[in-house]
Amino acid sequence: MKRILLLSLLCSQLFAADPVEADFYKITTFATPKETAMEVGSIDLMPDGKLALGTRRGEIWIVSGAGSNDASNVSYKLFASGLHEVLGIAYNPRTRISTPPRAMRSRASKTLTTMVVPMSLKM
């Protein structure tokens, strides 16, 4: 009797469906901006709940509503472009986003309605 029970338990595991990602965590699909390929290389969560995304194509996008349960609440705003492969990104309290792409260090700073992206070479 024990052998039959053990055999049935082993067989049930053999024919069980393989687990999928959704078995472990919730997957939400977001529509991304049509004007770019969103090849994200870095992400930082800002204090106001927005996300700063750095892309391989040298853009920084600010994403609002990413924490919402409704994917239609997500909006994207291009913050900076013309950088080189944003492979890291960090927000600091002085309303500045710093990025270290490759051998360069960039700093994108936004005050009121202007945006400045100074660059300096770091050896």
Secondary structure, DSSP 4 states (H G I P E B T S, - for coil): -HHHHHHHHHHHHHTSPPP-GGGTS--------TTS---EEEEEE-TTS-EEEEETTS-EEEEESTTSS-GGG-EEEEEE-S-S-----EEETTTEEEE--TTEEEEEEEETTEEE--EEE--
